[in-house]
Amino acid sequence: MQGRGRMDQKNITPTQSNNASAATTPGAQRRILVVEDDPTIVDAIAMRLRAEGFQVQTAGDGPAAVDTAEAWQPDLIVLDVMLPGFDGLEVCRRVQAQRPVPVLMLTARDDETDMLVGLGVGADDYMTKPFSMREVAARVHVLLRRVERATLAAHTPRSGILRLGELEIDHAQRRVRVTGEDVHLTPTEFDLLVCLAHSPRAVLSREQLLAEVWDWADASGTRTVDSHIKALRRKIGADRIRTVHGVGYALETPSSGSSGSSDTSAPASASSTAAGGSPTSAADGY
């Protein structure tokens, strides 16, 4: 294991045989750091990502991961939770303190608490072992596409700030404030909140949110939605997101006349009563 995580020139520089195809592959010139202490898993992930056109570097422990991230400046990190040295959560904290970078967490335990802690320290998504290399590659592509969209949105002029009561969303700066206080959201949490805010009071299904926020065409990641919603509630307030069991989620907003000023009006929702009956408490369940 010694030296696996240190800088390795043959890993950093693509081989000549890959150079010709790199410009036409989806992962061209993108750097992915894979942090995993199991040689079989790390080799399989690295091989698949290189086949997708990515430049890949690996690390086998916490300290090596932080050192490599600082020196190599990857575009995305695939990060196992259980690592020698210090764990993936601490790696994520330290890396995010250096600079924001998308993180796909890998965990061997299907435990929601672990997932929420990971999201809380800056991870954007997570996968539970066992998983296929195809799914890892798909998640990497999705995360990178969302980063590209976020970068484009940050440089696209918007007509002001969306205010929904005490909740304020600044699209251009990708900032969120609640009662005037800044709230730190991960890129995924911000995109999820914006998706809900574009249709206030409308119930959006998990499948809709997966398609809009994660670019997933199937329902295999509905627990991902649930965990991100729970993490988002912790930051903006549990009562701001309503659960409709068996359907999805809705962003609760003040009734008309009490919502305050808005530089960018939210669209009216034709399906705001889709759930019917009394609203489910946001603090119940997911």
Stockholm file with secondary structure:
# STOCKHOLM 1.0

chainA/1-286         MQGRGRMDQKNITPTQSNNASAATTPGAQRRILVVEDDPTIVDAIAMRLRAEGFQVQTAGDGPAAVDTAEAWQPDLIVLDVMLPGFDGLEVCRRVQAQRPVPVLMLTARDDETDMLVGLGVGADDYMTKPFSMREVAARVHVLLRRVERATLAAHTPRSGILRLGELEIDHAQRRVRVTGEDVHLTPTEFDLLVCLAHSPRAVLSREQLLAEVWDWADASGTRTVDSHIKALRRKIGADRIRTVHGVGYALETPSSGSSGSSDTSAPASASSTAAGGSPTSAADGY
#=GR chainA/1-286 SS CTTTTSCCHHHHSCCHHHHHHHTTSTTTTCEEEEECSCHHHHHHHHHHHHHTTCEEEEESSHHHHHHHHHHHCCSEEEEESSCSSSCHHHHHHHHHHHSCCCEEEEESSCCHHHHHHHHHTTCCEEEESSCCHHHHHHHHHHHHHHHHHHHHHHTSCCSSCEEETTEEEETTTTEEEETTEEECCCHHHHHHHHHHHTSTTCCEEHHHHIIIIICCSSSTTHHHHHHHHHHHHHHHCGGGEEEETTTEEEECCCCTTSSCCCSSCCCCCTTTTTTCSSCBCTTSCC
#=GC SS_cons         CTTTTSCCHHHHSCCHHHHHHHTTSTTTTCEEEEECSCHHHHHHHHHHHHHTTCEEEEESSHHHHHHHHHHHCCSEEEEESSCSSSCHHHHHHHHHHHSCCCEEEEESSCCHHHHHHHHHTTCCEEEESSCCHHHHHHHHHHHHHHHHHHHHHHTSCCSSCEEETTEEEETTTTEEEETTEEECCCHHHHHHHHHHHTSTTCCEEHHHHIIIIICCSSSTTHHHHHHHHHHHHHHHCGGGEEEETTTEEEECCCCTTSSCCCSSCCCCCTTTTTTCSSCBCTTSCC
//
